[in-house]
Amino acid sequence: MGTHILATEAGPRLAVISCALRNTGAGWQLIDDAAHAPSGVTGVIQHPDHLEITHSVGAVRVSSLQVTPDEYYAKAGLRCGASVGLALSRIYLYKGAAGTAAVDPATLVASGGNLWVTGLLEL
C-alpha cells in the first residue's frame, strides 16, 4: 500500500503514516497482510535500544506521531516514546520504573503482540 494523503481546509496536505509492528522471533517487522496495511511506512530497523521506522513521504513538518502497545504489551507494562523526524522516527520501549534504560527491542517477542503507530506529517 502507498501513503494516504489528507487534504485540509486550511490548505496543507497531511501524509498519514501508520503501521502495526510485530516481533515473532525473527526481529521486528511491518505487518502487511490481508488484514493489515502500512501507510507511508516503508521499513523498520531494529537497534539495540530502539526501533527505527522509515517514512520518506516528502514531509516538511511534523504534526504528530503516537506509538501504542496493544493489549498484550500493555498488560506487560510496556511504555513507548518516539522521536519523530521528517523521513524516519525512533521508537523507544520501556518497562519498569521511570528513569530505567530503554529495553532492547529484540527481547520483546510475541506471536500476537503488536505496536500500533499512527502519525501525521505535513507535506
Protein Blocks (a to p, Z undefined) as FASTA:
>chain_A
ZZdddddfklpacdddddddddehnapaddddfkbccehiabdcddfkbccddddehpab
dfbdcddddfklmmnopacdddddfkbccddddedjehiacddfklpccfkbccdddddd
dZZ
